[in-house]
Amino acid sequence: MPSLRLTPLAEKDLEGIWRYTAEHWSPRQADSYLNALFDAMTGLAAGTRQARPVVVVADYIKTTSGSHMIYARPEPDGLFIIRVLHESMDVEQHLSP
C-alpha cells in the first residue's frame, strides 16, 4: 500500500476544518467530513481517485472533497499532502514556495 504523509500545515488545515465543522454543525459531522477527506487522500495515494495538475506549483496535483481542495505531491512510494484548503481560499497565497 502506498504511503500517505502530511505536512505540518496540512495537519493544521485538517484540525481547523474539524474544529470549524464541529462548532457550526456537530462533532459527528466533523468526524464524517474528515473521514471523507482521508478517503480522498487515500484514493489519491492508491491511484484510484482522479487528480488534476496544479497550475501555480509544478509537480503538485489536486482533487476536491466536499468544499475543500486537497493539494499533494506524488512521491515514488506514495503521496505527500501539502495543504487542504477551502475552495474559496487564494491558492497562490497558500501554496507559494
N, C-alpha and C positions, 0 to 999 in steps of 0.2 A: 504494500500500500504506500502511495506517495506521501511524503511528509508535508505537514502544514505548519508553517511558522508565522508568527505575527510580530510586527514591530511594536515597541512600547506605545507609539502613537495609535496604532490600530487597536491595541488593548484598551487604551484610554477612550478611543471612539466608542468601542463596544460597551464599556462601563457607562459612559454618558447616555448612550442610546437606551440601555436598560433602565437607568435611573429616570430619564425623561418619560419613558413609556409607563413605568410603574407609577410615577406621580400623576400622570394625566389619564391613565386608564386603570391598570392594576398590575400587581406583581405577576400574576398568572399570564396576562397578556404580554408583559415584558419577557418572561421566560419563553413564551411561544415565538415571539418575534426574533429573539436571539437564536433560538433553535433553527428558525428558517434561514437566518444569516449564516450560521455554521453549516447548514446543509448546502447552501450555495457555495461556500468556500470549499467544502469537501468535494463537491461536484466539480469545481474548477480544478482542484488538485488531481482528481482522478481522471479528468478529461471527459467526463460525462455531461458537463454543462458548457454551453457556448459562451465565448467571450469575444470582445471586440478590442482592437488596439486602442491605446490611449494616445491622442494626438499631442498633448503637451509634454509627455515624457516618453522617449523611445524605450522599447523593451517592456513596457507595462501593458497589462491587459485589464479589462474591466467587465463587470456584469452587474445587473441590478438584482435587488432583492427587496421587495416592499418599496419603501420610499428612499432606499439607500443604494449607493453605488459602491461596490467593492473593487478596490484598486489593488493589483497584485503584480508580482514579477515572477515569471516561471523560473525554476531552477532545475538543474539536472535530476535531483532526487525528489522534487515536489514543487511547492508553491510558497512564496513569501508574501504575506498580506501586508501591504504598505499602509493603507488607510481604508476606513469605512465612513463615507461621507454622505450626508443627506443630499438628495438630488438638487436642492436649492443652493447649496454651497458653491463658492467660487473655486473651481478645481485648480486653476493655475496658482492661486494663492496658497492652497493647502498641499499641493504636490511639487511645487518648485524645489529643485535640489538645493 
